[in-house]
Amino acid sequence: MAKIVECIPNISEGRNTEVIEAVLNEVRSTAGVTLLDYSSDVNHNRTVITFLGSVEGVEEAAVKLAKKAAELIDLTKHEGEHPRMGAVDVIPFVPIKEITKEECIELSKKVAERVWNEAGMPVFLYEDSASAPHRVNLAKIRKGQFEGMAEKVQEPEWEPDFGGRQIHPTAGVVAVGCRMPLVAFNINLSTSDINVANAISKVIRRSSGGFDCVKALGVMLEDRNIAQVSINMTNFNKTPLYRVLELVKAEAKRWGVTVVGTEIIGLTPMNALIDSAEYYLQIENFDKNKQVLENYII
């Protein structure tokens, strides 16, 4: 059986379609990979790209994408709601089929070295690929963002794993690593007060004493004039989506606010949605391994 790897790079551009298409074309033109999805957000000014394929194809596509992003995206002129530190901000690899986590970690290190050598962007290894415990969490690496990164990398504990202590002047730095499937889950609120979204984010995120495997921050959707709780669910098996949504609804009530909608960015594992369907439909004695049609399709 062929080994299949998924890659979900995030680039710091969600508005300029010519730049986005130029970056996407680096994936489209690479043999052995398939572009599955991309989602651009003008408020976050960010695009999440998903592709998969052979180990060799995914490696090549990831490096080509990073080179094009570094060439076309200038973070000295970038503004957006989402934190960022690089033109391509993060390059995660997820083992999908016939490949181990350890093999994905080796792939991430190979790509990291090539991104530095070919794109000139220093690289931090993160998540399962991290070279030290304080580098596992992407938010800790990204703290300070692009504007503060030149100073941050001078600190003894924050020298990048590849590239030394000088950041790319316009493309910044990038995090590369192996991780398990993540669900990018956003909850929109019936308020334009960003403080409400920030307060709710603090309640639910792990770093503030909330749910395991939940990262969250408040952002403004300027085009809709509403606040959003932007969430990364790093392990939906430990903390399901419905549990987070129900707590957000409860906390929003304290502020006289309601949830007006949710969204999922990029692709998500089927089981993450089935868990929520089972909860909200109150299905008794449901066995998702036996009662979901798609599980029988190879």
ZITA-V125681 format. One record per residue. N is the residue number from 1. RES is the residue in one small letter. OMEGA is omega as a letter, one per 20 degrees, with the letter a starting at -180 (999 if undefined). Layout:
# ZITA-V125681
n=N res=RES omega=OMEGA
n=N res=RES omega=OMEGA
This chain:
# ZITA-V125681
n=1 res=m omega=a
n=2 res=a omega=r
n=3 res=k omega=a
n=4 res=i omega=r
n=5 res=v omega=r
n=6 res=e omega=r
n=7 res=c omega=a
n=8 res=i omega=r
n=9 res=p omega=r
n=10 res=n omega=r
n=11 res=i omega=a
n=12 res=s omega=r
n=13 res=e omega=r
n=14 res=g omega=a
n=15 res=r omega=a
n=16 res=n omega=a
n=17 res=t omega=r
n=18 res=e omega=r
n=19 res=v omega=a
n=20 res=i omega=a
n=21 res=e omega=r
n=22 res=a omega=r
n=23 res=v omega=r
n=24 res=l omega=a
n=25 res=n omega=r
n=26 res=e omega=r
n=27 res=v omega=a
n=28 res=r omega=a
n=29 res=s omega=a
n=30 res=t omega=r
n=31 res=a omega=r
n=32 res=g omega=r
n=33 res=v omega=r
n=34 res=t omega=r
n=35 res=l omega=a
n=36 res=l omega=a
n=37 res=d omega=r
n=38 res=y omega=a
n=39 res=s omega=a
n=40 res=s omega=r
n=41 res=d omega=a
n=42 res=v omega=r
n=43 res=n omega=r
n=44 res=h omega=a
n=45 res=n omega=a
n=46 res=r omega=r
n=47 res=t omega=r
n=48 res=v omega=a
n=49 res=i omega=r
n=50 res=t omega=r
n=51 res=f omega=r
n=52 res=l omega=r
n=53 res=g omega=r
n=54 res=s omega=r
n=55 res=v omega=a
n=56 res=e omega=a
n=57 res=g omega=r
n=58 res=v omega=r
n=59 res=e omega=a
n=60 res=e omega=a
n=61 res=a omega=a
n=62 res=a omega=a
n=63 res=v omega=r
n=64 res=k omega=r
n=65 res=l omega=a
n=66 res=a omega=r
n=67 res=k omega=a
n=68 res=k omega=r
n=69 res=a omega=r
n=70 res=a omega=a
n=71 res=e omega=a
n=72 res=l omega=a
n=73 res=i omega=a
n=74 res=d omega=a
n=75 res=l omega=r
n=76 res=t omega=r
n=77 res=k omega=a
n=78 res=h omega=r
n=79 res=e omega=r
n=80 res=g omega=a
n=81 res=e omega=a
n=82 res=h omega=r
n=83 res=p omega=r
n=84 res=r omega=r
n=85 res=m omega=a
n=86 res=g omega=r
n=87 res=a omega=q
n=88 res=v omega=a
n=89 res=d omega=a
n=90 res=v omega=r
n=91 res=i omega=r
n=92 res=p omega=r
n=93 res=f omega=a
n=94 res=v omega=r
n=95 res=p omega=a
n=96 res=i omega=a
n=97 res=k omega=r
n=98 res=e omega=r
n=99 res=i omega=a
n=100 res=t omega=r
n=101 res=k omega=a
n=102 res=e omega=r
n=103 res=e omega=r
n=104 res=c omega=r
n=105 res=i omega=r
n=106 res=e omega=r
n=107 res=l omega=a
n=108 res=s omega=r
n=109 res=k omega=r
n=110 res=k omega=r
n=111 res=v omega=a
n=112 res=a omega=r
n=113 res=e omega=r
n=114 res=r omega=r
n=115 res=v omega=r
n=116 res=w omega=a
n=117 res=n omega=a
n=118 res=e omega=a
n=119 res=a omega=r
n=120 res=g omega=r
n=121 res=m omega=r
n=122 res=p omega=a
n=123 res=v omega=r
n=124 res=f omega=r
n=125 res=l omega=a
n=126 res=y omega=a
n=127 res=e omega=a
n=128 res=d omega=r
n=129 res=s omega=a
n=130 res=a omega=a
n=131 res=s omega=r
n=132 res=a omega=a
n=133 res=p omega=a
n=134 res=h omega=r
n=135 res=r omega=a
n=136 res=v omega=a
n=137 res=n omega=a
n=138 res=l omega=a
n=139 res=a omega=r
n=140 res=k omega=r
n=141 res=i omega=a
n=142 res=r omega=a
n=143 res=k omega=a
n=144 res=g omega=r
n=145 res=q omega=a
n=146 res=f omega=a
n=147 res=e omega=a
n=148 res=g omega=a
n=149 res=m omega=a
n=150 res=a omega=r
n=151 res=e omega=a
n=152 res=k omega=a
n=153 res=v omega=r
n=154 res=q omega=r
n=155 res=e omega=a
n=156 res=p omega=a
n=157 res=e omega=a
n=158 res=w omega=r
n=159 res=e omega=r
n=160 res=p omega=r
n=161 res=d omega=r
n=162 res=f omega=r
n=163 res=g omega=r
n=164 res=g omega=a
n=165 res=r omega=r
n=166 res=q omega=r
n=167 res=i omega=r
n=168 res=h omega=a
n=169 res=p omega=r
n=170 res=t omega=a
n=171 res=a omega=r
n=172 res=g omega=a
n=173 res=v omega=a
n=174 res=v omega=r
n=175 res=a omega=a
n=176 res=v omega=r
n=177 res=g omega=r
n=178 res=c omega=r
n=179 res=r omega=r
n=180 res=m omega=a
n=181 res=p omega=a
n=182 res=l omega=r
n=183 res=v omega=r
n=184 res=a omega=a
n=185 res=f omega=a
n=186 res=n omega=a
n=187 res=i omega=a
n=188 res=n omega=a
n=189 res=l omega=a
n=190 res=s omega=r
n=191 res=t omega=r
n=192 res=s omega=a
n=193 res=d omega=a
n=194 res=i omega=r
n=195 res=n omega=r
n=196 res=v omega=r
n=197 res=a omega=r
n=198 res=n omega=a
n=199 res=a omega=r
n=200 res=i omega=r
n=201 res=s omega=a
n=202 res=k omega=a
n=203 res=v omega=a
n=204 res=i omega=a
n=205 res=r omega=a
n=206 res=r omega=a
n=207 res=s omega=r
n=208 res=s omega=r
n=209 res=g omega=a
n=210 res=g omega=a
n=211 res=f omega=r
n=212 res=d omega=r
n=213 res=c omega=r
n=214 res=v omega=r
n=215 res=k omega=a
n=216 res=a omega=r
n=217 res=l omega=r
n=218 res=g omega=r
n=219 res=v omega=r
n=220 res=m omega=r
n=221 res=l omega=a
n=222 res=e omega=a
n=223 res=d omega=r
n=224 res=r omega=a
n=225 res=n omega=r
n=226 res=i omega=r
n=227 res=a omega=a
n=228 res=q omega=r
n=229 res=v omega=a
n=230 res=s omega=a
n=231 res=i omega=r
n=232 res=n omega=r
n=233 res=m omega=a
n=234 res=t omega=r
n=235 res=n omega=a
n=236 res=f omega=r
n=237 res=n omega=r
n=238 res=k omega=r
n=239 res=t omega=a
n=240 res=p omega=a
n=241 res=l omega=a
n=242 res=y omega=a
n=243 res=r omega=r
n=244 res=v omega=a
n=245 res=l omega=a
n=246 res=e omega=r
n=247 res=l omega=r
n=248 res=v omega=r
n=249 res=k omega=a
n=250 res=a omega=r
n=251 res=e omega=r
n=252 res=a omega=r
n=253 res=k omega=r
n=254 res=r omega=a
n=255 res=w omega=a
n=256 res=g omega=a
n=257 res=v omega=r
n=258 res=t omega=r
n=259 res=v omega=a
n=260 res=v omega=r
n=261 res=g omega=r
n=262 res=t omega=r
n=263 res=e omega=r
n=264 res=i omega=a
n=265 res=i omega=a
n=266 res=g omega=a
n=267 res=l omega=r
n=268 res=t omega=r
n=269 res=p omega=a
n=270 res=m omega=a
n=271 res=n omega=r
n=272 res=a omega=r
n=273 res=l omega=r
n=274 res=i omega=r
n=275 res=d omega=a
n=276 res=s omega=r
n=277 res=a omega=r
n=278 res=e omega=a
n=279 res=y omega=a
n=280 res=y omega=r
n=281 res=l omega=r
n=282 res=q omega=a
n=283 res=i omega=a
n=284 res=e omega=r
n=285 res=n omega=a
n=286 res=f omega=r
n=287 res=d omega=a
n=288 res=k omega=r
n=289 res=n omega=a
n=290 res=k omega=a
n=291 res=q omega=r
n=292 res=v omega=a
n=293 res=l omega=a
n=294 res=e omega=r
n=295 res=n omega=a
n=296 res=y omega=a
n=297 res=i omega=a
n=298 res=i omega=999
